[in-house]
Amino acid sequence: MKRILLLTLALFLVCPGVFSQTSPPYDIGSIQQNLKKLNVLGSVLYIAAHPDDENTRLLGYLAQEKHYRTGYLSLTRGDGGQNLIGTEQGELLGLIRTQELLAARRIDGAEQFFSRANDFGFSKNPEETLKFWDKDKVLGDMVWVIRNFRPDVMICRFPTTGEGGHGNHTASAILAQEAFSAAADPKRYPEQLKYTTVWQAKRLLWNTFNFGGTNTTSADQFKINVGGYNATLGKSYGEIAAESRSNHKSQGFGSARQRGDAFEFFKTILGDAPKSDLMDGIDITWTRTPFGTPIAAQIDKITKAFNSSSPQASVPALVNLLRDVDQTVATNKAFMTVRLTEGANTAYDYWHKQKTKELKDLIAQCAGLWFEAYVNEPAYAAGDSMKIQLQAINNSSVPIKLFGINQNDQFTVYADSVLKKNQLKTWPYALPATKVTQPYWLESPHGIGSYIINNELKVGNPENPDAPTVRFEFNIAGRTISYNRTLSFKYVDPARGEIYQPLAITPPVTANIAEKVYAFNNTQPQTVQIKLKSFTNASGSISLKPLAGWKISPARIDFTGKTKGEEWLVTFNVAPTDTKTSTATLQAEVVANGKTFSQGLLDIRYNHVPAITIFPPAQAKLVSIDLKTAGKKIGYIAGAGDLIPESLREIGYDVHTLTESEVSNSDLSVYDAIITGVRAYNVNERMAYEQPKLMDYVKNGGNLLVQYNNNNGLVTRNIGPYPFTVVNQRVTEEDAKVTIADPASPVLNYPNKITEADFNGWIQERGLYFVDNIDSQYSAPLQMNDTGMEPNKGSLIVTNFGKGRFVYTSLAFFRELPAGVPGAYRLFVNLISKPKN
């Protein structure tokens, strides 16, 4: 284990999001809020399972009204959900939702934490969840966060008794109860105590709820009115909550602003029950630290004297306060009878770190000191030198001077470093690009239930805590104060204006294989195209690792004299040696400047989150399938986003994405089948108007395949020619028993004979949002169920209508085809292959 104690632990404690902003906000409202927070030494940790589980109104109230240090521990990053804004699934969706959570926290004022648990999809019970998650490790992550965050109060979103529905929800409550006690027990996870200390929260509460048809609140429960109005911010907490929650765009959680009284209810699970206040029996003032009373008095004096028309007038007093806080800590340590190890988290040490960070930021805010460090290019190869611009401006008359840049104890002094009022200064700087900026939880391959964390001290962080930073040292009003600024790339977009983008440190050369899956239904070779990009001057070669049962040519392709930013394409021919069903992983290896790399480049770009750049393994899946196809031309109506069209093209289909005009006005009979994308009847309001034309297409001999939709928010309930109801039923076990109820069904026999073996190797789930109340005109050729559940026939229904065929399926083809599951390909081809009359 790598142990960079002081840097890593300090970043964990004071940097909830390294790309939250280049500087704290400088408006008067923010300054006044931060002044109020200085005198509050209390903390609350909210715990649940996923992005979107958190109660944003409560978080905003606790952070902005009560001024507690407030955190949200989401055990997962939401990797297993559906994506309503794009095609990213799995860990890529988790990256998006991580940034959406950080954006939400910037609105409501709380901090964000995670465990290593992976959202593997819907789970019907906590036993399955804890089996997949590796309970001991995820519990250890929770204990680590609690010991470092040191919450006075812990709050669960869900109970242990199952009312939360999702097994992940219930598991989060079970783990929270155990972590409440384990964090205080030195015998539990003792290896953590080299870097932190035990901690006992005062109470664990369950934030009861009334939603989804379930009401767990009652009049006798402790309650808080969180519907107030914050005059400093000019918003109610209902408005703040809506703005926060609306950042969950990949889940379609845009929310209306709420105003007026709103009560949150709580049930005590462990510890003392609150009677009149959430913090009953807890000292949240400076008196909880030795010699803290004079500090509180100074803060009161500064707050009363604060002049919103001249915040700079408070800077000398704030600087003196910072000095006195440091001296108080030194006095405390002098009175210690037992010498603490470096970095230990005592009460005064913990709050000293928190309040020192707050004070330093407040001093910069009041002084109007703005500064940042940005690179000249969006990406640098590891080993190259990064050209950096340092900028600073003093927007007040407070005397400020840049002492210099202190990087790894190497001090760089700049001449002419006095910051005169309203004069922007820029200095050049350089740093070596060291480690590739891969998210720490994606550095190693992982299983279904949890990520592999190579450095345990990084656990809990929403992003890499060791992202490249520059350390500024200023003299402000006579005192030296240091600040870190994360390096970023800054540019101007003609439509969006000035944009900050995270810096990417890259491999020297990346290799992107064109497709994620190459599906073969014969021994004919396919062309595998690879895009290479050089992030430095490079020469070398690229090859595909040999695989038993596959022919690959050529063996290697050389390249020379490639310059930074240059992109080029190479092609290989790949074919199976026989037609037996098999799978293999194709891996590209690049030798660049004498070193071997095997990483691709993936950029995820959405306007509502920062740019995301990762370097996934340079791999693709090869699938040789015993597959027959019928028909050629497919029409596709886009839904919420899936990769079905790309998957069908891989096996030779001509797939055309249909526009509304084409559906309404063109001759649809030219298509052998028409497919609607996942959730099309949820996200495309025009489907209600296109539906009659689609039914005419079926009636006249067409083959329409409708993929799953959510039961909520359907634009029409008349999806098929005969009635059925979409319901919230699913089979979540990917290996659940599948029974062929109608062996003679054409969809199980043409052009491929489907057997139970075709359901081997499925991933994450069988299907979701099954159908019920099925009209007798439909046949249901499959039955399946999770363990202990009754057989469900709602995964696939088929009917003839006029001369054509209508198929509705809730099977998770949107996951299975991109994953290269052979049986899923065979069944899906059958569904779009109507036998000729």
N, C-alpha and C positions, 0 to 999 in steps of 0.2 A: 504494500500500500504506500502510495506517495503521501508524504505528510508535510505540507507547507502550512504549518499551524497558524501563524499569526495572520498571514494574508487571507487564507481561505476562511478561517473562522470569522474574521472581521467582516469580510464581504458577505458571509451568510447572514450576519446579524444586522447589517446596516444597508444592504443593497438589495431590496426586494425585486428590482428589475433593472438589469444593467443597461437596457436600452429604453428605459422609461422616458428619458429626456436628456438633453445635453446639459441643461441647467434647470434648477428649480424655478417655478413660476415667480414672477416679481410683482404681481398685482397686489394692491393693498389688502384685498380680501384674504389672499393666501398668507400674507404676512401676519395679519391679525389672528387668523386661525392657528398659525404656528406659534405665535406668542402665547395663546391660551394653552396650547399643548405642552409648553415647557413646564408647567406646574402640575402636570398630571403624570403619575407614575403607576399606571395600571395597564393591564394587557388582557386581551380576550382572543382565544383561538377558536374559530369555527371549523367544523370537520364534516366532510361528506365525501362522496365517491367520485363525482364527475364535474367537469365544467358545466355550469348551469344549475347545479344543485344548491348553490349558495343563495342565501337570503340577502339580496343586495340592499334592500331597504334597511335591514338590521345592521349590516356591515357599515353602511353610510352613516347611520345614526351613531353607532359606537365610535367610529373613527372621527366624524366631523362634529357631532354634537357633544359627546362625552369626552372626546379627545384621548381615548385609550389607544394604545398601540394595538391594532386589530389585524388579525391574519386569517386567511382562509387556506386550510390544508385540504386540497383536492387529492384524494389518493391516486387517481388516474388523470391522464391528460385527454380523456375522451376519445381514445384511438378507435374504439369499436363502433362508434355511431355512424349515422348516415350524414352525407355532406350535401347541403342544399344549394351550395354556390359553385361547386366544381366537381371534379372526378377524383380528387384525392381521397384515399382510404387508408385505414390502418395508421401506422406511425406518421405518415404525412398529414393526415387529418389531425393527429395529436399535436403536431407542430403548429398548425393553424389555430387550434383551440387553446394552446398555451398562450399564444400572442393575444387571442381574444380575451382570455382571462386577465392578462396583464393590462390590456386596454381598459377592461372593466374596473380593475383596481385603481387605475389612475383617476377614474371618475369618482369612485366611492371612498377612496382614501385608505383602503386596507392593503395589506401585503399578501403575496401569493406564495404558496409552498406546494410541493408535490412529494409523493413517495415514488418508489420504483414500480408500483403496480401498473400493469398494462390492462386497459379496458379491452377485454377479449370478446365483448359482445354481451347481449342480454343474458342474464343469469336468473333462473327462477328461484334459487335458494342460496343462502349464505355458505352452505357446506361446499357446493361446487365452486363458488367464488374463492373461498379460502384455500381450497385445494390447488386451484390454478395460480393464485397469487403467491404462494409460499408464505403462509401466515407468519412464520417466525421472522422472516426478513422484512416484510411490510410492517409488522408490529415494531420491529427495531427501528425502521425509518420514522415511524410516528413518535417513538420514544426520543429519538435524536432531535426531532423538530421541537418537541415539548421541552426537552432539557435546555435547548438553546433559546427558544422563544420565551420560555418561562411564563406561560399564561397564568393569570390569577384565576380566570374562569375559562372553562372549556364548554363548548356548545356543540351538540350533534344536530344535524338536520333531520336524521331518521332514528327510529327506535329499533331495538333488537327483536321486536315481536312481529316484524314483517309488514306493517302497514305501509311501508315505503315501496312495496311491490317488487322492485328490482333486487335480486340477491346481492348485488354490489352495495346497494343502499343499506341493507340490513347488516352486511359484513362490516361496513364502515363504522356502524354504531357498536357492534360487538368489539371491534378492535379499539375503538375509543375508550370503552369502559376498561379494557385490560391495560391500555397504555396509561390511563389516569393513575393507576397504582404502580405500574412497572417503572414509570419515569422516576418515581421516588424511591425505588428499591435498588440499592447499590449492587445487589446480587444479579439483577437483570441487566443484560448487555453491559457488563463491567468494562469491556474494551473501550466503550465510549468515554469513560471517565478520565482517560488521559487528556481529553480535550474539552470536557465540560463537567458539570456537576449534576447530581440528582436534583429533581424538582417535583414538588407536590403542589398541584393546583388546589385551590380552595374548594371548588365545586365543579361538577359536571352536570350540565342541564341538557334536556331535550327540547329543542324549539318545535313545539307541536304545531300542527298545521290543519288547514281546512281547504283541500284542493283535490281534484281528481275524483270527486265523489266520496272522499274520506275525510271525516271531521274528527280529529284527535284532540281538539281544544275543549276546555270546560271552564265554567265560571270560577271554579275554586283554584285554578292554576295561577301562579305568579304571572303578571303581565306588565308590559311596558308599552306606552304610547309612542310609537316611532314615526308618527305622521306629522311631526312638527315642521316648522318653517325656519330656515337658517337665514337670518337677515343679512349676515355678512356675505354669504354666498349668493343670496337672492334666489334661493330655491328651497322647496320642501324636500324632505327625504324621499317622498314618493317620486318626485321628479328626478332626483339624483339616482334613485334605484332604476328607473326606466332607462335613463341614459346609460347607466352601467350595464344593465342586462341586454340592451339593444346591441351591445358589441358582440354578442353571441350569434353572429350572422350566419355562420355555417350551419346553425341549428334552426334558423328562422325564428329567432326569439325577439324580434322587434317588439317593444312594449310601449303602451300608452302611459303618459305621465299621470301619476295619481297625486291628488291633493286632499288635505284634510286628515282627520284623526285616523290612525291605523294601529291596531294593537297586535303585539306579538305575545304569544303565550309560551310558558315554560313549565316543564315538569322536572323536578330534581331527581337525578339518577344516582349520583354519588356525592358525598360531602355534605356540608351544611346547606340547608335550603335558604334562599334569600327571602326576606320578609318585605322590605320596603324598597330595596335597591339591589341591582345586580351585584354590586360590590360590597354588600353587607359583610361587616367583619374583616374587611381588607383595607389596609392603609394604602391609599393611592396618592399620598402626598410625599414631599421630600423627607418627611420625618421617618419614612421607612428605611432611609439610609442614615448611617451615623453622621452627625454634624450637618444634617441637611436643612435644618430650620433657617439658618441665615440665607441659604440659597433661595428658599421660597420667598423670604422677605424681599430679596433683591429683585426677583422676578415680578413680584407684585408691584414694586416701585417702578420698574421699567414699563410694565403694562399700563399703569395709571398715567405715566408721563408720555406715553406714545402719542405722537402727532401724525395723523394720517397724511397731512399735507407736507410733512418733512420727515419721512422715516429715517433718513440719514442721521438725524439728531439722536437717535437711540443707539447708534453704533458704538460710541465710547463706553456706554454702560454695558452693552452686550459683550464687548471685548473684555471688560473688567469681570463680568460674570463668568465668562469662559475661563479666565485665569483663576478665579476663586473655586470653580468646580474642579479644576485640575489640582489646586492646592488642597482641597478637601479630600480628594482621593489619595493624595500623597500622605495626608495626615492619618486617614483611615488605615493605610497600609503600615504606617509607622506604629500604630497601636495593635497591629495584628500579633497575636501570640504564636500563631503557627504560620510559617512562611508558605505562601501559596506557590504552586508551580506556575510558570509563565503562561498566560492566556486563560487562567482559570476563571470561571464565571461566578464570582460572588455577587451578592445583591448590589453592592455599590459599584462593582466593576461593570456589571451588566447595565445598570442605569446610567453610569458614566458614559459608556459607549453610545447609548441611545441619545442621551441629552447633548453630548458633545457634537454628534452628527447634526442634531437639530439646531443647536446653537450656531455652528459654523455656517450652515445653510442660511440661517436667519440673518447672520451678520452680512453675508454676501447679498441677500435680498435687500436688506435695508440700505446697504451701501450702493446698491445699483451696480454691483460688480458682476459683469457677464464675461464668461471666458469659455473656451472650448478648444478641442484638439481634433483636427480632421485630416484624413489622408487625401492625397491628390487623385487616387484611383480606387475603384471599388474593390479590387482584389490584388493580392500579392502572393507570389509563390513562397512557400516555406523556404527559408534560407536567404531570400532576397532582402534588400534594405527598403524600408517604407519611408517615403517622403511625406513629412507631416507639416501642417501649418498650425501654429499656435496663435490664437487670437484672444484679446482681452480689451475691455473698455470699462472705464469708471464713469458711471452716470451721475456721480455726486461729487461733492467737495471734500469727501473723506480722504485723507492722505493714504494712498495705496501704492505699493511698489511690488513688482514681481521680483522676488529674490532669485528664482530660477526654477529649474525642473529637476526633481530628485527621482531618478529611475534606478532602482536596485542599488541604492547608495552611491550612485554616480551622479554628481551634481553638476548641472550645466547652468552657467551664469550668463545672463544677457545684459549687454550694455543698453543704456537709454531705456531703463525698465520702469521709470516712474510713470504711473498712469494718470495723466492729466485729465481733467473733467471733459467728458464727451469726445475724446480722441481715441479712435480705434487703433490698436497696435497689432502688428503681425510679426511673428518670428518663425524662422525655419527650424525644423527639428528632424531627426531621423531615428528610427528604431529597426532592429532586425525583425523580420517576420519569422516566428518560431513555429509553434504548433498549429497544425491545420484546425480551423475553427469548426469542428464537428460537434453538434450537441452531445454533451457528455453521456447521456443515456442511450445514444445511438452509436457509440464507439465500438461496441462489440455485438455480434449476433445474439439474439435473444429468443427465448421460447414464447409460448402462448401467453403465460400469465404475468411475467415481470421482465423488466429490463435488467441488463447486467451493468452494474456501476463499478467501474475500475478504481475509482478513488472514493471511498466511503465518506470522506469529508465534504463531498459535493452534494450528498443526498439532501433533498429538500429544496434546493435552488430551482427556480423556474427556468433559468438559463445558465450558461457557463459562468461560474463565479470568477474564473481566471481569464476572462476576455481581455484583450490588450487595452491597457489604460496608460494615461500620462498623469504624473503627480505634480501638480503646481504648488509652489510655496510662495505665498504673498506676505508682505508686511502690511497689515491693516490697522490703522490707528495705533501703531507702535507695537503690535504683537504679530509674531509669525504664525500663520495659519495655513495648513496644507489641505488641498482638495484633490480628489481623483476625478478625472474625466475619461470616460470610455471613448476610445477611438471610433470614429464613424466616417463614412463617406458622405459628402454633401454635394448636391447638384441642384439645378433648377429645371423643373419640368414645365414646359410651356403652358400646360393646362392646370397643373396643380401647384405651381410655384416652387418654393424651396423645399427640398426633400432630404431628410436624413436617412441613411441606409446603413445597416450593420456592416462593418468591415469583414471581408472574407479572406482568410488565409488558406491557400489552396495547395494541392499537390502540384508539382511542376507541370504535368500533363494529365488531363482527365480524358476518359474514354467512355462515351455514351453509346451503348448498344441501342439500336433504333427501336426495338420492340421489347416488351417485358416477357412475352411468351411467343415462341415459334411453334405452331402446331402443324404436324405432318400427318397426312392420311395416306401416304405412299412413300416410296424411296427416292422420289425426285428431289434433287437438292434445292434449297432455298438460299437466297442471297441474304447474308447478315451484314447490314451496313453499320459502321461504327463512326461516330463523329468524335474526332480528337480536338482538343483545345489546349494550346500551350499558354501557360501563365508566366513563362520566362523563356529565355533563349535556350533551345534544347535540340538535341539529336538523340536518336535511339531507334527503337523498334516496337512493334505491337504484334502480339500473337494471341491465339485462343488455345487455352489449355486442352491437351488431348483428352478425349473421352472414349471409354470402351463402348462399342456399339454405334459409334458415330464417325462419319467421315468429315474431316475438316481440311480445307485447302484455301490458300497456301499455308504453309507452316508458319510463316513470319512475313511481316511487311516492314521494311526499314524506312526511316525518315531522317533527314538531316537539315540543319540550318533553319529550324523553325524559330520564329521570333515571337515575342510576347504578344498575346492577343490573337495569334493566327489560328484559324480553324481549318480542318481538312477532313475529307471522308476517305475511308478505306472499306473494302468489301471482302468478305470471305464467303465461301460456299460450304454449306453444312447440310448433311443428309443422314438419315438413319440407315443402318446396314440391313434392316429387315422391317417388316410391317407389324411386328409384335408391339402391343401397347407398352410403352416405357416412358420414363421421364428422366431428365438429367439437367444439371446446372451448367450452363455455358459461362465461362469466366474469361474476360480479357485481361491480359497483363501487358503493361507498358514498361519498357526499360527506357528511362530518360536520364541522360547525363550519368550513366553508370549505376543508377538505383532503380529498383523495381517497385511499381505502383499498380494498384488495381482498384481505382476509384473512378466513379462517374461524377457528373455535375448535375445538380437538380436545383432549379430556381422556382420558388413558389411566390407568385406576385398577386396580391390583392391590395386595393387602396386602403382598406380599413385596418391593415396590420403592417408592420415593417416587413421589408423584403426578407425572405427566408432562403438561405443558400446552404445546401448540405452536399455531402460527397458520399453517395451510397456505393455499395460494392458494384463494380463493373460486371454485372451478371445479367443473364436472361435464362428463362426456363425453356428447355426443349421438351416437347411432348409429341411422341409418336402414338397416334390413335388409330385403332381399327374403326375407321369412320367412312361412312358412305353419305353423300350429299345428294339432294334433289333440288332443282330450281337454282336460280342464279341471282336474280335481281331482287333486292330487299329495300323497302322503304322504311325509314326510321323517323319517328317523331320524338324529339328530345324531351326529356323530363328534367329531373333535378340534377342529372349528371351521372353517367356511367361509361364504362369502356366496352360495352357490348359491340358497337359498330367496328371498333378496331379488332376485337377478337374474331368477328366473323370474316373480316377481310383477310385475316391470317390463314383461313382455310378456304379461300378462294371466292367468297361472295362479293358481289358488287353492291355495296351499301350506299344509299343516297339519303341524306337528311332532308326530310320534307318540310317545306314552309307551310304556313297556314294557307297561303294562296294556292299552293300546289295541291294541298288536300282538298280544298274547296272547288278548284277550277280545272284541275288536270285529270287525265284519264288514269285512274289508279289501277286499272286492270293490267297494266304493264308490269306490276310488281307481283312476284311469286308469293310474297308475304309482306305484311306491314307489321312493325313492332313499335310499341310505345315504350319509352324509357321509364325508368323507375320514378314513381311518384308523379308521372305526367298529369294525372287527374287531380293532383294537389297543387302543383306549381304553375300550370299552364291554364289560365282561366278560359282560353279559347277552345279548350277541348270540348266544352259543352256545346259549342257551335259547330265544331268539326265532327261531332259524334254521328249525326245523321248520315253524313257522307261516308263515314267509316262503316256504318251498318249497311249502307247500300253496296259498298265494296264487298262485304262479306256475302250479302244476299245474292250478288251477281257472280259469285264463284271465288272470291278472294279468301285469303287466310290471314286473320288478324290475331296477333299475340299481344296481350296486355300484361305487362309486368306489374309487380306489387305496388300498392298505394297505401298511404296511411289512412286509417278510418276517420280521422279528423280532417276537416277542411277539403272534402271532395267537392269539385266544381259541379259535378253531377253524380247522382247515385245510380243512374241508368247507364252503367258502363257496358253491359252486355245486352244481347237481344232478349234475354229472359232474366228475371230477378235473382239477385244474390246480395249478400251484405258483407262488406269488408269489416272485419272485427279485429280487436287487439289480441289475437291468439298467435302463438308462434311455437316452433320447435327449435330450441336453442342448442341442443346437443348435436354437434356436427356428425357424430357417429350414431345418431338415433336410429333405431330399427325402422326400416322402410318396407312396407308390405305392398306387393303388387295386387291390388284388389280386382283389377280387370285385365287379365293377361292378353285378351283379344283386342284391347283398345288400339286403334290405328296409331296413336301417338307413341305407343310403346313397341311398335313393330315396323314402322316405315320411316325412313329407309334402314334404320338400325334396330336390331332386336335388343330391347332394354331389359336387363335383369337386375336383381338386387345388387349384384357386383358393381353396377354402374354408380352406386351411391357410396362406394369406398373412396376415401381420401378427400372428402369435402372439408371445407374450412369454416370455422367460426359458428356456423348455424346451418340448419336445413332451410328454414324459411321464416318469414315474418308477415304479420298482418294477413292471416289466412282469411278465408271466406266462410260464411255460415248462411243458414236459411237459403239453401241452394235449391233452385227450382228443379223439378223432376226432369226437365228437358236436358239438363247437364249430366254428364257422366263424370265420376271422380275416380280415376284409375289408380290413385295412390292413397295409402294411409300411412301415418307415421305419428310418433309420440315421444316425448321425453320420458325419462324414467319415472315410473309411478303415475303417469298421466294416462288418460283414456285415448285410444286411437283417434286421430284427427284426419278427416278426409278433405280438408279445405285448402290443401297446398296447390292443387291443380284441378281445374274443371274444364270440360270440353263439350262443345255442342255443335251440331250442324245447324246452319241457318240458311234457308234458301239453297243455293248451289254451293255455298262456301262453308267455312269453319271458323268458329270463334274459340279462342283459348285464353283463359285467365290463369296466371300462375303467381303464387307467392313464394316460390322457391328462390333462393338467393343466388340467382345466376349472375347478378352484378358483381358478386364476390368470386364465384367459382370459375367463370371463364377467364377473367384476368389472372387468376392463380393457376390456370392451366390444368384444371381437373378434368381428366379424360371423359369420365362418365357424364359430367355436366355438359360437355360439348356434344356428346352423342344424343342426349335427351333434348337439348335445345335445338339441335338440327332437326330432330323429329318434329318438334313443335312448329317449326316454320316450313315443314315439308308436307304439304297436303297431297295425298295420293290422287292420281288422275282418275276421273270417273270413266 
